Amino acid sequence: MPFLISPTRLTLLGAMMIAGAIFAADLFGPLQGATAVLYIIAILLASQTSGRRSVLLAGLGCAVLAMIGFAVNYRGDPIDGAFLRFVVSLIVIAASTILSMRERTVRTTLAERAHIVELTHDTVIIRDAKDVIDYWNDGAERLYGWTREEAIGKACQQLLHSEFPSAEVARALRENGRWSGELTRVSRDGSRIVLASRWLRRRNPEGEAIGVMEASADVTEQRRADADREVLERRYSAVFHAAGFATWESDWSALWRIVKAVTANGAGLHAWLAAQPEAVRAAAGQAAIRDVNHAAVKLFGGTSREALVGGNIVGRYLPESEQSFARMLGSLFEGAEVVETEARFSTLNGGTVDVLLWVTPLREGKPWSRVLVMAHDITERNEARAKLEQTSAQLAHATRVSLLGQLAASIAHEVNEPLAAIINYGNAGKRWLLREAPNTPEVAKCLDHIIFNGSRAAEVLARVRSLARKEAPQLRPLDLAELIDEAVSLVQREASAARVIIRRVVAANLPLICGDRVQIQQVIVNLLINAIQAMQNISGRPREIRVGVNSQADNMVHIAVRDSGTGISGNPTDIFTPFFTTKADGMGMGLSICRSIIEAQGGHITAINNPDFGATVTFTLPINPAGQTRRLDNSQT
C-alpha cells in the first residue's frame, strides 16, 4: 500500500522547507539580514491549513531562525543598518503571525456559519446584481430539486419562475435594504411551492448594491391547511347561523382555570362542585359568549345578537339548575366530549325557559376557549309533562277512591267489629260497677279492651284515609312487608267471602325499598282484588293467592302476585293498556295506572300465565340507597 501524506501535513512540510531555505539564504546569501523578512511566506503558508497554535509555533520558529542568522552573521560587529533590518524582520514576523492567527479565527468562524447554513432546512440562495445564483445550499437542493452544480451560474428567475410583488420588493430593498414576505416558485418537478422568504441586499465595501441574499422556508402545506381550515370555518359559520335550533359559542377558559385550580386530576371534583354552589355560580359568571345565532337570540328573548355577544348565558342558570351545571362541569373536566343536560334559564325579558343542552368543547386553542353549546327548547314539553303527571295523579286518586268503594263492605266490617266490642265491654263494665261491691279489676279489664278495640278501629280508619288522600308522590324508605300486611287486611273480607286464602312468602333480611307508600299500597290492593275476582267462578282446585317477595342482584326487590284463577285470555301484556278490560263492568284503567305508578318509581311490571292455571303479575321496586334491612320470617299466612 503506497504511503500517503495528507494535504495539511504536506502544506506544513512545504512551509518548513521554505523556512529552511530562507534560513540558509540568510546565512550564506549575499543579502544577509535582508532575507529574514521572507519568513512571512512560511507563516502565511502554515496559516492556510493549520490552527492558531500551529501558526503561533510557526511564527516563533521563524523568529528564532531569524535571530540565529543575525547572531551568526554579525557576531562582534558594531550595530549598524543590519541590526535595523533584523528588528524590522522580527516586527514583520510578529505582525504576520498575529494577522494570520486572526485571519484563521475569522475563516474558522465563517466556515462554521457556512456549515450551519448548510445544515438548516431553510433554503439559502445568494444572487448577484444580475440575478445570477452564486450560492445554493443543501436546503435549496432538497426543496427545488436542482443540484448545486446545476443551479449556480443560472438566473434565479429563469430557473425557479418566482412570483412575488416585484415593485414592493424593489422599494423595500432600496429603502430598508431588506424585505420579508411570501412568494411562489416552481420546483424541478413542476410543483408550485409557497415560501415565507426573507431577503437582504448585499453591498460591497464601497456601499454599492451587488446582489441579494435570501433565506426561505416552505409553507406550502401550512397554507394549504390554512385554506382548508378557512373553508371549514366558513361552512361551520354557515351551519351555525342557519341552524333552526339555538346555538352559541362561548369562551370558558377562565372557567376552566377556576375548575382546574380545585384539583389537579379532577379527583373529588363532582362532590366539591355539588357542595360549593356559590363557587359554581361565580365560575359560571366567567363564561363569555363569542358568537350566537338568531335562534338563540329568540330563545333568550333578545332583540339582536349584540344583546348576547360578550355577555353570559351560563350565569343565567336558575338555582334549581345549578346541580346539573355542576355535574356537567365535572364530566367535561374528566374528558367527556359531549355532555347532555337539562337546565332552566332566566331570559332577557324576565321570563324562564327550559332547555335541553348539548355542550361540546372544541379542540382549537386553549382548553375550553371555544365551547359549542346547542339548546332545544323543552318548555312546552315540560309543561305538558307536568299537566300529564297532574292528570295521572288525579286519575290514580279517583281509582283509589273507586277501589275504596269496592272495599266498603270490608272497611265497614273492619270498623264494626271493634265498635261492637267497645259497646259490649262498655256494658259489661257498667254491670260490674252497679254491683253492691263493684269489681274494679273486671272494670279495668273492660276498659283495657275498650282502648284496644278503639285503637284497632282508629288504625283501620287511618289506613283508609291514607289510601284516599290526594297528594304528590313522596319517595322514601319503606318496609314492603308492612305494606303487604296492610293491603291484605284491607281485602281480607273479600278474600274470605270468595273462600280465597292469601299466603305471603317474604325473604329474610329483605332490604327497604324506595317509593311512595300510598301508591305502592294501591298497586298491591289492586292486584289482590283482581286475583280474588279471577277465582270467584273456579271449582275443583284450591283458591289461593301467593304473594312472594325477594331481592335480587339487580338492586331491585321483586314482588310476585300469583293466583290459581282462569288466567289471562289473549296477550298478557295487553292488560296494562288503558281501557283494556275482561270484566263486564270494568273501566280498564286499574292495571294501566299500576304500570304508570311502578315505572314512575323506577320499577317494571309484567304479567304471564302460569304453566298450570292462573296468572302471575310481577313488579319491581328499587332498593333504598341507604341499604337498610328488616329481618322477617320466611313465610307468613
C-alpha positions as a printed Julia matrix, in Angstrom:
637×3 Matrix{Float64}:
    0.0     0.0     0.0
    1.57    3.37   -1.02
    2.43    5.86    1.71
    0.06    8.82    1.6
    0.56   12.25    3.13
   -2.49   14.4     3.94
   -2.72   17.84    2.3
   -2.39   19.53    5.69
    0.84   17.76    6.52
    2.13   18.35    3.02
    1.47   22.1     3.38
    3.23   22.19    6.76
    6.15   20.3     5.3
    6.33   22.84    2.49
    6.28   25.7     4.98
    9.13   24.12    6.94
   11.17   23.62    3.77
   10.63   27.27    2.74
   11.66   28.4     6.23
   14.82   26.26    5.97
   15.62   27.68    2.55
   15.19   31.25    3.82
   17.43   30.42    6.82
   20.11   29.05    4.5
   19.88   32.1     2.25
   20.16   34.33    5.31
   23.35   32.57    6.45
   25.13   32.11    3.18
   23.48   34.5     0.72
   24.8    37.88   -0.35
   21.73   39.66    1.18
   22.43   38.68    4.72
   19.82   40.05    7.13
   17.52   41.25    4.37
   16.17   37.81    3.57
   14.74   37.34    7.1
   11.66   39.26    6.09
   10.78   36.39    3.72
    9.84   34.22    6.72
    6.33   35.63    6.35
    5.9    33.29    3.36
    6.25   30.26    5.63
    3.92   31.8     8.21
    1.24   32.57    5.62
    1.5    29.09    4.15
    1.15   27.49    7.6
   -1.92   29.6     8.34
   -3.79   28.2     5.34
   -4.26   24.71    6.76
   -3.21   24.81   10.41
   -4.83   26.01   13.57
   -3.93   29.07   15.61
   -1.48   27.1    17.71
    0.44   25.89   14.66
    0.53   29.42   13.25
    1.93   30.69   16.56
    4.58   27.97   16.62
    5.48   28.76   13.02
    5.9    32.46   13.89
    8.05   31.67   16.91
   10.15   29.26   14.89
   10.74   31.82   12.15
   11.69   34.45   14.76
   14.19   32.04   16.33
   15.72   31.26   12.91
   16.0    35.0    12.16
   17.77   35.59   15.5
   20.14   32.68   14.88
   21.0    34.03   11.42
   21.61   37.53   12.78
   23.82   36.2    15.6
   25.93   34.09   13.24
   26.38   36.79   10.59
   27.0    39.83   12.85
   28.59   38.43   15.95
   31.02   41.07   17.38
   30.25   43.66   14.69
   29.03   47.14   15.64
   25.28   47.89   15.46
   24.53   49.45   12.08
   21.94   49.09    9.31
   21.94   45.25    9.56
   20.58   45.45   13.08
   17.75   47.7    11.93
   16.93   45.23    9.18
   16.89   42.47   11.8
   14.47   44.43   14.03
   12.22   45.17   11.06
   12.21   41.44   10.18
   11.14   40.49   13.71
    8.37   43.09   13.61
    7.19   41.76   10.24
    7.28   38.18   11.51
    5.3    39.12   14.67
    2.75   41.14   12.7
    2.34   38.36   10.15
    1.84   35.8    12.9
   -0.77   37.91   14.69
   -2.64   38.76   11.5
   -2.52   35.14   10.32
   -3.94   33.92   13.65
   -6.73   36.48   13.45
   -7.46   35.63    9.83
   -7.52   31.96   10.77
  -10.08   32.68   13.5
  -12.24   34.65   11.1
  -12.06   31.9     8.49
  -12.98   29.28   11.12
  -15.99   31.32   12.24
  -17.11   31.86    8.67
  -16.68   28.16    7.94
  -18.84   27.27   10.96
  -21.51   29.73    9.86
  -21.4    28.31    6.37
  -21.77   24.83    7.83
  -24.79   25.99    9.85
  -26.29   27.4     6.66
  -25.83   24.0     5.05
  -27.45   22.24    8.0
  -30.59   24.39    8.07
  -33.78   23.13    6.49
  -34.41   26.57    5.03
  -33.23   27.38    1.54
  -30.36   29.86    1.3
  -29.62   31.42   -2.09
  -27.13   34.2    -2.84
  -27.55   36.09   -6.11
  -25.55   38.79   -7.77
  -26.86   42.08   -9.12
  -27.92   40.37  -12.36
  -29.98   37.69  -10.51
  -27.34   35.02  -11.21
  -27.06   32.41   -8.46
  -23.69   32.48   -6.62
  -24.58   30.19   -3.72
  -27.09   27.33   -3.35
  -27.28   25.36   -0.07
  -28.41   21.81    0.64
  -31.85   23.02    1.7
  -32.35   24.55   -1.73
  -31.27   21.29   -3.36
  -33.8    19.29   -1.33
  -36.7    21.68   -1.87
  -36.3    22.71   -5.5
  -34.75   19.51   -6.86
  -31.83   21.24   -8.58
  -28.3    20.32   -7.52
  -25.77   22.97   -6.53
  -23.78   22.4    -9.75
  -26.92   22.8   -11.86
  -28.15   25.95  -10.08
  -25.0    28.05   -9.6
  -24.46   30.32  -12.55
  -28.12   30.24  -13.64
  -30.52   33.16  -13.5
  -32.78   32.59  -10.48
  -35.94   33.85  -12.18
  -35.47   31.6   -15.21
  -34.72   28.59  -13.03
  -37.5    28.94  -10.42
  -40.15   31.16  -12.09
  -40.72   33.21   -8.94
  -43.99   35.08   -8.38
  -43.81   37.96   -5.91
  -44.73   41.66   -5.66
  -41.66   42.93   -7.54
  -42.42   46.63   -7.1
  -42.92   46.24   -3.35
  -39.73   44.16   -3.06
  -37.66   46.66   -5.05
  -38.88   49.57   -2.91
  -38.23   47.71    0.36
  -34.7    46.72   -0.7
  -33.97   50.24   -1.87
  -35.3    51.96    1.25
  -34.59   49.44    4.01
  -32.12   47.03    2.48
  -34.36   44.08    3.38
  -37.74   42.52    2.57
  -39.83   39.71    4.03
  -42.99   38.17    2.68
  -44.41   35.27    0.68
  -43.57   34.21   -2.84
  -44.39   31.29   -5.09
  -41.87   29.22   -7.06
  -41.88   26.18   -9.31
  -39.69   23.21   -8.43
  -37.92   20.94  -10.86
  -40.87   18.5   -10.99
  -43.29   21.34  -11.83
  -45.0    21.59   -8.43
  -45.76   25.03   -7.04
  -44.18   25.9    -3.71
  -45.27   28.69   -1.34
  -42.36   30.19    0.61
  -42.01   32.55    3.55
  -38.92   34.43    2.39
  -36.52   37.0     3.86
  -34.26   38.98    1.51
  -31.2    41.06    2.44
  -29.4    43.37   -0.02
  -25.67   42.64   -0.43
  -23.24   45.57   -0.64
  -19.52   45.87   -1.4
  -17.13   47.86    0.83
  -17.96   50.95   -1.19
  -21.67   50.56   -0.35
  -22.74   49.6    -3.84
  -25.53   47.01   -4.24
  -24.04   43.77   -5.6
  -26.93   41.34   -5.18
  -29.35   39.7    -2.76
  -29.03   37.0    -0.09
  -32.27   35.2     0.74
  -33.47   32.59    3.24
  -36.82   30.9     2.63
  -39.0    28.34    4.41
  -41.54   26.07    2.73
  -45.05   26.93    3.97
  -46.97   25.14    1.21
  -48.61   22.59    3.49
  -49.29   25.21    6.14
  -51.01   27.48    3.62
  -52.99   24.54    2.24
  -54.04   23.64    5.78
  -54.94   27.28    6.41
  -57.06   27.33    3.26
  -58.81   24.08    4.26
  -59.39   25.46    7.74
  -60.82   28.64    6.29
  -63.23   26.6     4.15
  -64.28   24.58    7.19
  -64.71   27.74    9.24
  -66.97   29.23    6.55
  -69.04   26.04    6.45
  -69.18   25.94   10.24
  -70.28   29.57   10.34
  -72.94   28.95    7.69
  -74.35   25.95    9.56
  -74.01   27.77   12.87
  -76.09   30.76   11.83
  -78.56   28.87    9.63
  -79.4    26.23   12.25
  -83.02   26.22   13.35
  -82.1    25.45   16.97
  -80.35   27.76   19.42
  -76.56   27.61   19.17
  -73.85   29.73   20.7
  -70.1    29.57   21.15
  -68.52   30.67   24.41
  -65.09   31.21   25.92
  -64.86   29.11   29.07
  -61.07   29.35   29.51
  -61.39   31.38   32.72
  -63.98   28.89   33.96
  -61.57   26.04   33.15
  -58.8    27.66   35.18
  -61.12   28.01   38.17
  -62.16   24.35   37.97
  -58.56   23.2    37.44
  -57.45   25.14   40.5
  -59.76   22.98   42.63
  -57.88   19.78   41.92
  -55.08   18.76   39.62
  -56.61   15.5    38.39
  -60.35   16.02   38.95
  -60.48   13.67   41.96
  -63.5    14.52   44.09
  -64.5    17.28   41.7
  -68.17   16.26   41.46
  -68.56   16.31   45.26
  -66.76   19.65   45.54
  -68.91   21.28   42.87
  -72.1    19.93   44.45
  -71.08   21.3    47.85
  -69.98   24.73   46.59
  -72.97   26.32   44.79
  -71.59   29.83   45.26
  -68.26   28.85   43.71
  -70.1    27.21   40.8
  -72.18   30.36   40.33
  -69.04   32.53   40.36
  -67.3    30.21   37.9
  -70.29   30.26   35.57
  -70.15   34.04   35.52
  -66.7    33.85   33.88
  -68.04   32.31   30.64
  -68.26   34.86   27.82
  -70.26   34.43   24.59
  -68.16   34.7    21.41
  -70.95   34.19   18.86
  -74.64   33.37   18.85
  -77.18   32.55   16.15
  -80.62   34.06   15.61
  -82.43   31.08   17.14
  -80.55   31.59   20.42
  -81.39   35.3    20.4
  -85.07   34.38   20.01
  -84.87   31.67   22.67
  -83.49   34.06   25.28
  -85.82   36.92   24.43
  -83.17   39.21   22.91
  -83.65   41.75   20.15
  -80.29   41.32   18.4
  -77.07   39.29   18.52
  -75.32   42.23   20.15
  -77.6    41.79   23.18
  -75.92   38.45   23.91
  -72.42   38.56   22.37
  -69.86   39.39   25.03
  -72.37   38.64   27.77
  -73.03   35.49   29.75
  -75.75   32.89   29.32
  -74.35   30.25   31.67
  -74.6    32.73   34.5
  -78.37   32.95   33.86
  -78.86   29.44   35.27
  -81.68   29.42   37.79
  -80.83   27.97   41.23
  -82.67   24.7    40.55
  -80.31   24.04   37.6
  -77.03   24.63   39.43
  -76.6    20.97   40.36
  -76.98   19.87   36.74
  -74.45   22.54   35.74
  -72.02   21.25   38.37
  -72.38   17.68   37.09
  -71.8    18.92   33.54
  -68.59   20.72   34.57
  -67.32   17.58   36.29
  -67.97   15.44   33.21
  -66.27   17.94   30.89
  -63.22   18.18   33.15
  -62.94   14.38   33.16
  -62.67   14.42   29.36
  -66.23   13.92   28.09
  -66.5    15.18   24.5
  -70.26   15.87   24.64
  -72.39   16.38   27.74
  -76.19   16.42   27.64
  -78.16   18.04   30.45
  -81.4    19.86   31.18
  -81.4    23.36   32.61
  -83.68   26.29   33.32
  -82.57   29.8    32.38
  -83.89   33.27   33.02
  -84.42   35.15   29.75
  -83.57   38.75   28.89
  -87.22   39.76   29.03
  -87.72   38.41   32.55
  -89.22   35.02   31.7
  -87.93   31.48   32.17
  -87.15   28.79   29.63
  -86.43   25.07   29.99
  -83.79   23.78   27.56
  -82.03   20.54   26.73
  -78.33   21.36   26.31
  -75.54   19.65   24.39
  -72.16   21.07   25.38
  -69.02   20.3    23.32
  -65.55   21.8    23.95
  -63.81   22.4    20.6
  -60.16   21.37   20.42
  -58.73   24.56   18.89
  -56.82   26.97   21.11
  -56.55   26.94   24.88
  -58.63   24.46   26.92
  -62.32   25.43   26.84
  -61.57   28.63   24.93
  -64.17   27.56   22.34
  -67.18   25.71   23.77
  -70.09   24.98   21.43
  -73.5    24.88   23.12
  -76.66   23.72   21.36
  -80.03   24.1    23.04
  -83.5    22.75   22.36
  -86.49   24.49   23.93
  -88.41   21.95   26.02
  -90.53   24.43   27.96
  -93.79   23.32   26.31
  -92.8    19.66   26.66
  -92.13   20.06   30.39
  -95.38   21.95   30.87
  -97.25   19.19   29.03
  -95.44   16.57   31.11
  -96.38   18.38   34.33
 -100.03   18.53   33.25
  -99.92   14.85   32.31
  -98.42   13.94   35.68
 -101.08   16.03   37.41
 -103.81   14.31   35.4
 -102.29   10.9    36.14
 -102.19   11.71   39.85
 -105.83   12.79   39.75
 -106.8     9.63   37.87
 -104.85    7.48   40.32
 -106.65    9.19   43.19
 -110.01    8.62   41.54
 -109.1     4.96   41.08
 -108.16    4.64   44.74
 -111.47    6.17   45.77
 -113.25    3.75   43.44
 -111.24    0.94   44.96
 -112.3     2.02   48.42
 -115.9     1.87   47.2
 -115.35   -1.76   46.26
 -113.85   -2.36   49.69
 -116.63   -0.55   51.53
 -118.04   -3.78   52.96
 -114.63   -4.89   54.22
 -113.96   -1.49   55.71
 -117.35   -1.46   57.42
 -116.72   -4.94   58.78
 -113.24   -3.96   60.0
 -114.67   -0.94   61.8
 -117.89   -2.58   63.07
 -116.06   -5.39   64.84
 -114.05   -3.15   67.21
 -117.09   -0.82   67.66
 -119.33   -3.79   68.67
 -116.6    -4.97   71.04
 -116.34   -1.48   72.55
 -120.13   -1.43   73.18
 -120.11   -4.89   74.74
 -117.16   -4.13   77.01
 -118.73   -0.8    77.98
 -122.0    -2.51   79.02
 -120.07   -5.17   80.92
 -118.09   -2.52   82.77
 -121.31   -0.76   83.8
 -122.7    -4.01   85.18
 -119.54   -4.62   87.23
 -119.84   -1.11   88.62
 -123.6    -1.49   89.51
 -122.97   -4.36   91.87
 -123.22   -3.74   95.6
 -119.48   -4.37   95.77
 -118.07   -3.03   92.43
 -115.47   -5.36   90.89
 -112.89   -2.81   89.89
 -110.36   -5.34   88.44
 -113.0    -6.53   85.97
 -113.89   -2.92   85.14
 -110.19   -2.24   84.43
 -110.07   -5.23   82.07
 -113.15   -3.92   80.24
 -111.53   -0.51   79.89
 -108.33   -2.12   78.5
 -110.42   -3.97   75.9
 -112.24   -0.75   75.0
 -108.92    1.04   74.48
 -107.53   -1.83   72.39
 -110.55   -2.0    70.1
 -110.71    1.78   69.81
 -107.1     1.81   68.66
 -107.88   -1.0    66.23
 -110.75    0.99   64.71
 -108.54    4.07   64.5
 -105.85    2.09   62.64
 -108.43    0.89   60.11
 -109.66    4.43   59.52
 -106.08    5.71   59.25
 -105.3     3.14   56.55
 -108.46    4.09   54.63
 -107.72    7.8    54.97
 -104.13    7.24   53.83
 -105.26    5.37   50.74
 -107.9     8.0    49.94
 -105.78   11.11   50.4
 -104.66   13.16   47.41
 -101.1    14.48   47.44
  -97.93   14.47   45.35
  -95.85   11.26   45.39
  -93.2    11.18   48.11
  -90.32    8.74   47.69
  -88.96    7.47   50.99
  -87.61    4.24   52.55
  -90.45    1.74   53.09
  -90.87   -1.66   54.73
  -92.56   -3.68   51.99
  -93.67   -6.45   54.36
  -95.72   -3.96   56.4
  -97.33   -2.58   53.24
  -98.32   -6.08   52.15
  -99.79   -6.82   55.61
 -101.89   -3.63   55.47
 -103.07   -4.38   51.92
 -104.05   -7.94   52.88
 -106.04   -6.68   55.87
 -107.96   -4.29   53.58
 -109.06   -7.09   51.22
 -109.39   -9.85   53.81
 -113.24   -9.73   53.89
 -113.46  -10.04   50.09
 -110.98  -12.94   50.24
 -112.98  -14.69   52.98
 -116.27  -14.18   51.13
 -114.73  -15.74   47.99
 -113.09  -18.53   50.07
 -109.63  -17.38   48.98
 -106.51  -17.95   51.07
 -103.76  -15.33   50.83
 -100.23  -16.57   51.58
  -97.22  -14.3    51.99
  -93.68  -15.56   51.37
  -91.17  -12.83   52.22
  -87.41  -13.4    52.07
  -85.34  -12.93   55.21
  -83.22   -9.77   55.55
  -85.35   -8.02   52.94
  -83.97   -4.53   52.21
  -86.12   -1.46   52.5
  -87.43   -0.16   49.2
  -87.62    3.42   47.95
  -91.08    4.55   46.85
  -94.37    6.29   47.66
  -96.3     4.42   50.38
  -99.82    5.22   49.22
  -99.23    4.47   45.54
  -97.43    1.17   46.17
 -100.2     0.09   48.54
 -102.7     0.99   45.8
 -100.87   -1.31   43.37
 -100.82   -4.24   45.81
 -104.51   -3.85   46.73
 -105.46   -3.62   43.03
 -103.54   -6.8    42.18
 -105.09   -8.68   45.14
 -108.64   -7.61   44.18
 -108.05   -8.7    40.56
 -106.69  -12.07   41.75
 -109.71  -12.62   44.05
 -112.14  -11.79   41.27
 -110.31  -14.15   38.86
 -111.02  -17.11   41.19
 -114.73  -16.46   42.01
 -116.1   -18.97   39.47
 -113.49  -21.78   39.64
 -114.03  -25.15   41.29
 -112.08  -28.34   41.76
 -108.84  -26.7    42.94
 -107.77  -24.56   45.88
 -108.42  -20.85   45.67
 -105.11  -19.41   46.72
 -103.14  -16.2    46.22
  -99.42  -16.37   46.81
  -97.55  -13.06   47.39
  -93.78  -13.65   47.07
  -91.17  -11.01   47.86
  -87.39  -11.31   47.38
  -84.38   -9.17   46.47
  -82.03   -9.98   43.6
  -78.6    -8.89   42.36
  -80.05   -6.09   40.2
  -80.59   -3.89   43.32
  -84.34   -4.35   42.94
  -86.98   -6.02   45.12
  -89.26   -8.36   43.15
  -92.92   -8.77   44.19
  -94.98  -11.52   42.54
  -98.77  -11.95   42.99
  -99.81  -15.42   41.78
 -103.38  -16.73   41.65
 -104.99  -20.03   40.67
 -107.8   -18.49   38.62
 -108.74  -18.65   34.95
 -105.62  -16.9    33.66
 -105.4   -14.05   31.12
 -107.07  -14.54   27.74
 -105.04  -13.25   24.82
 -101.71  -11.47   25.18
 -100.9   -10.91   28.9
  -99.13   -7.6    28.12
 -102.43   -6.13   26.86
 -103.86   -5.92   30.37
 -101.69   -2.84   31.06
 -103.13   -0.98   28.06
 -105.55    1.83   29.01
 -109.26    0.85   28.72
 -108.43   -2.84   28.16
 -110.64   -4.99   30.41
 -112.09   -8.52   30.6
 -114.79   -7.53   33.11
 -118.3    -6.63   32.03
 -118.39   -3.63   34.37
 -114.66   -2.75   34.27
 -113.14    0.54   33.06
 -109.76   -0.93   32.07
 -107.73    1.72   33.92
 -106.64   -0.07   37.12
 -103.66   -2.01   35.74
 -102.7     0.83   33.4
 -102.42    3.11   36.41
 -100.46    0.41   38.27
  -97.93    0.36   35.43
  -97.62    4.16   35.48
  -97.06    4.13   39.25
  -94.39    1.42   39.16
  -92.48    2.86   36.18
  -92.56    6.39   37.68
  -90.83    4.98   40.77
  -88.08    3.25   38.81
  -89.59   -0.23   38.56
  -91.15   -2.5    35.95
  -94.35   -4.58   35.89
  -95.12   -7.7    33.82
  -97.82  -10.4    33.62
  -97.68  -14.04   32.46
  -99.99  -17.05   32.51
  -98.82  -19.82   34.79
  -97.87  -23.2    33.25
 -100.77  -24.98   35.02
 -103.53  -22.47   35.74
 -103.93  -18.88   36.84
 -101.63  -15.94   36.21
  -98.75  -14.13   37.91
  -98.21  -10.37   37.93
  -94.67   -9.33   38.94
  -93.36   -5.85   39.61
  -90.02   -4.49   40.83
  -89.04   -1.54   43.01
  -85.56   -0.08   43.65
  -83.8    -0.82   46.92
  -83.34    2.13   49.22
  -79.8     3.51   48.66
  -79.13    3.52   52.42
  -79.25   -0.3    52.28
  -81.27   -0.76   55.48
  -82.81   -4.2    56.01
  -85.57   -5.72   58.13
  -85.31   -9.34   59.23
  -88.53  -11.28   58.59
  -89.66  -14.89   58.82
  -89.57  -16.84   55.58
  -93.34  -17.21   55.45
  -96.45  -15.6    56.88
 -100.05  -16.69   56.37
